[in-house]
Amino acid sequence: TNVKPPESLTTKKQRAEFDDIAEKLLALNIFTELDVDALARYILAKELWLTYTKRLKALLSDPLCDIRDISVLQSMQDRAYRQCVTSANELCLNISSRMKLVIPTPPEGEDDEL
């Protein structure tokens, strides 16, 4: 199956990450065209989380930073993290969600017709 990154992924980096993860999920036979948007949501949420984390680190290194700014940024970071984790679970991108997979196997003795 040939899946393509959706238009919501606008950068080369986002599209490359999409292609990399999609290839791995396709190899496991757990990804189809129906999952394209879910993978895009994961990539976008991960990117936001990384951005907020970087900004929070920079803010915390400033001795004059306002505690309210830290609180707002932490809330944004947490929201992006939860979106990222939820998407990762939906796509079986972490060990706990992969352990729950039930991949059907053909009955023994049955010939493969392909």
C-alpha positions as CSV (number, residue, x, y, z in Angstrom):
1,T,0.0,0.0,0.0
2,N,1.3,3.4,-1.0
3,V,0.3,6.0,1.6
4,K,1.2,9.7,1.2
5,P,1.6,12.4,3.8
6,P,-1.5,14.6,4.1
7,E,-1.3,18.3,3.2
8,S,-1.4,19.2,6.9
9,L,2.2,18.2,7.1
10,T,3.9,21.1,5.4
11,T,7.6,20.8,6.1
12,K,10.1,18.3,4.6
13,K,11.0,17.2,8.2
14,Q,7.3,16.4,8.9
15,R,6.9,14.5,5.7
16,A,10.1,12.5,6.2
17,E,9.0,11.5,9.7
18,F,5.6,10.5,8.3
19,D,7.2,8.3,5.6
20,D,9.6,6.7,8.2
21,I,6.9,5.8,10.7
22,A,4.4,4.8,8.0
23,E,6.9,2.4,6.5
24,K,7.4,0.8,9.8
25,L,3.7,0.5,10.5
26,L,3.0,-0.9,7.0
27,A,5.7,-3.6,7.6
28,L,3.7,-4.7,10.7
29,N,0.5,-4.7,8.6
30,I,-1.2,-2.3,11.1
31,F,-1.4,0.8,8.9
32,T,-3.7,1.8,6.0
33,E,-4.8,4.9,4.2
34,L,-7.4,5.3,6.9
35,D,-4.6,6.0,9.5
36,V,-2.9,8.8,7.6
37,D,-4.6,11.6,9.5
38,A,-3.9,9.9,12.9
39,L,-0.2,9.7,12.1
40,A,-0.2,13.4,11.0
41,R,-1.9,14.4,14.3
42,Y,0.9,12.5,16.2
43,I,3.6,14.2,14.2
44,L,2.1,17.7,14.7
45,A,1.5,17.1,18.5
46,K,5.0,15.8,18.9
47,E,6.4,18.9,17.2
48,L,4.4,21.2,19.4
49,W,5.5,19.4,22.5
50,L,9.1,19.7,21.5
51,T,8.7,23.4,20.8
52,Y,7.0,24.1,24.1
53,T,9.6,22.1,25.9
54,K,12.4,24.1,24.3
55,R,10.7,27.4,25.1
56,L,10.1,26.3,28.7
57,K,13.7,25.4,29.2
58,A,14.7,28.8,27.9
59,L,12.2,30.5,30.1
60,L,13.4,28.7,33.2
61,S,17.0,29.7,32.6
62,D,15.9,33.4,32.8
63,P,16.2,34.6,36.4
64,L,13.6,37.3,35.7
65,C,10.9,35.1,34.2
66,D,7.4,35.4,35.5
67,I,5.9,32.4,37.2
68,R,2.6,33.0,35.3
69,D,4.4,32.6,32.0
70,I,5.9,29.4,33.2
71,S,2.5,28.1,34.3
72,V,0.9,29.0,30.9
73,L,3.7,27.3,29.0
74,Q,3.6,24.2,31.2
75,S,-0.1,23.9,30.5
76,M,0.5,24.2,26.7
77,Q,3.3,21.6,26.9
78,D,1.2,19.2,28.9
79,R,-1.7,19.5,26.5
80,A,0.6,18.8,23.5
81,Y,2.1,15.9,25.4
82,R,-1.3,14.3,26.1
83,Q,-2.3,14.7,22.4
84,C,1.0,13.1,21.4
85,V,0.6,10.1,23.8
86,T,-3.0,9.6,22.7
87,S,-2.1,9.5,19.1
88,A,0.9,7.3,19.8
89,N,-1.4,4.8,21.5
90,E,-3.9,4.8,18.6
91,L,-1.1,4.0,16.2
92,C,0.7,1.4,18.4
93,L,3.8,3.5,18.6
94,N,4.7,2.5,22.1
95,I,5.4,-0.9,23.7
96,S,2.3,-1.0,25.8
97,S,-0.1,-0.4,22.9
98,R,1.8,-3.0,20.7
99,M,1.5,-5.6,23.5
100,K,-2.3,-5.3,23.2
101,L,-2.3,-6.1,19.5
102,V,-3.8,-9.3,18.3
103,I,-2.5,-10.1,14.9
104,P,-4.4,-13.0,13.3
105,T,-2.4,-15.9,12.1
106,P,-3.5,-18.3,9.5
107,P,-4.7,-21.7,10.8
108,E,-2.0,-24.5,10.7
109,G,-2.0,-26.6,7.6
110,E,-3.9,-24.1,5.5
111,D,-2.0,-23.3,2.3
112,D,-1.3,-19.7,1.4
113,E,-3.1,-18.9,-1.8
114,L,-1.1,-15.8,-2.6
